[in-house]
Amino acid sequence: MFADVIVDLNNAEVDKIFEYSFDDCLIDVKIGSRVVVPFGRKSIEGIVINIKGFSEYDSAKIKPIERILEQTPALTKETLKLMEYVCKTCYVTRAAALRLFL
């Protein structure tokens, strides 16, 4: 399985969606979950915004989610839609908009 994740970095250069893999041992990964993912040389927090069964990229190059921070998702699908609206109307990064809801 694969998850689209927004990493918690308030930087316009990384204001995009990154793809990470996860397996059956992380069955609690849901949309809105807070997770820890590898990013560069360190591990950082991110929010899962989508889950899918396939990837357009080479799956060998996709890094796995390291762990889930909470069993219950921190954000709902409605909150994520509102985050996209805030990004478009207020011209802020996705990470900055998500921090408003956390």
Secondary structure as a PSIPRED ss2 file (coil, helix, strand):
# PSIPRED VFORMAT (PSIPRED V4.0)

   1 M C   1.000  0.000  0.000
   2 F E   0.000  0.000  1.000
   3 A E   0.000  0.000  1.000
   4 D E   0.000  0.000  1.000
   5 V E   0.000  0.000  1.000
   6 I E   0.000  0.000  1.000
   7 V E   0.000  0.000  1.000
   8 D C   1.000  0.000  0.000
   9 L C   1.000  0.000  0.000
  10 N C   1.000  0.000  0.000
  11 N C   1.000  0.000  0.000
  12 A H   0.000  1.000  0.000
  13 E H   0.000  1.000  0.000
  14 V H   0.000  1.000  0.000
  15 D C   1.000  0.000  0.000
  16 K C   1.000  0.000  0.000
  17 I C   1.000  0.000  0.000
  18 F E   0.000  0.000  1.000
  19 E E   0.000  0.000  1.000
  20 Y E   0.000  0.000  1.000
  21 S E   0.000  0.000  1.000
  22 F C   1.000  0.000  0.000
  23 D C   1.000  0.000  0.000
  24 D H   0.000  1.000  0.000
  25 C H   0.000  1.000  0.000
  26 L H   0.000  1.000  0.000
  27 I C   1.000  0.000  0.000
  28 D C   1.000  0.000  0.000
  29 V C   1.000  0.000  0.000
  30 K C   1.000  0.000  0.000
  31 I C   1.000  0.000  0.000
  32 G C   1.000  0.000  0.000
  33 S C   1.000  0.000  0.000
  34 R E   0.000  0.000  1.000
  35 V E   0.000  0.000  1.000
  36 V E   0.000  0.000  1.000
  37 V E   0.000  0.000  1.000
  38 P E   0.000  0.000  1.000
  39 F E   0.000  0.000  1.000
  40 G C   1.000  0.000  0.000
  41 R C   1.000  0.000  0.000
  42 K E   0.000  0.000  1.000
  43 S E   0.000  0.000  1.000
  44 I E   0.000  0.000  1.000
  45 E E   0.000  0.000  1.000
  46 G E   0.000  0.000  1.000
  47 I E   0.000  0.000  1.000
  48 V E   0.000  0.000  1.000
  49 I E   0.000  0.000  1.000
  50 N E   0.000  0.000  1.000
  51 I E   0.000  0.000  1.000
  52 K E   0.000  0.000  1.000
  53 G C   1.000  0.000  0.000
  54 F C   1.000  0.000  0.000
  55 S C   1.000  0.000  0.000
  56 E C   1.000  0.000  0.000
  57 Y C   1.000  0.000  0.000
  58 D C   1.000  0.000  0.000
  59 S H   0.000  1.000  0.000
  60 A H   0.000  1.000  0.000
  61 K H   0.000  1.000  0.000
  62 I C   1.000  0.000  0.000
  63 K C   1.000  0.000  0.000
  64 P E   0.000  0.000  1.000
  65 I C   1.000  0.000  0.000
  66 E C   1.000  0.000  0.000
  67 R E   0.000  0.000  1.000
  68 I E   0.000  0.000  1.000
  69 L C   1.000  0.000  0.000
  70 E C   1.000  0.000  0.000
  71 Q C   1.000  0.000  0.000
  72 T C   1.000  0.000  0.000
  73 P C   1.000  0.000  0.000
  74 A C   1.000  0.000  0.000
  75 L C   1.000  0.000  0.000
  76 T C   1.000  0.000  0.000
  77 K H   0.000  1.000  0.000
  78 E H   0.000  1.000  0.000
  79 T H   0.000  1.000  0.000
  80 L H   0.000  1.000  0.000
  81 K H   0.000  1.000  0.000
  82 L H   0.000  1.000  0.000
  83 M H   0.000  1.000  0.000
  84 E H   0.000  1.000  0.000
  85 Y H   0.000  1.000  0.000
  86 V H   0.000  1.000  0.000
  87 C H   0.000  1.000  0.000
  88 K H   0.000  1.000  0.000
  89 T H   0.000  1.000  0.000
  90 C H   0.000  1.000  0.000
  91 Y C   1.000  0.000  0.000
  92 V C   1.000  0.000  0.000
  93 T C   1.000  0.000  0.000
  94 R H   0.000  1.000  0.000
  95 A H   0.000  1.000  0.000
  96 A H   0.000  1.000  0.000
  97 A H   0.000  1.000  0.000
  98 L H   0.000  1.000  0.000
  99 R H   0.000  1.000  0.000
 100 L H   0.000  1.000  0.000
 101 F H   0.000  1.000  0.000
 102 L C   1.000  0.000  0.000
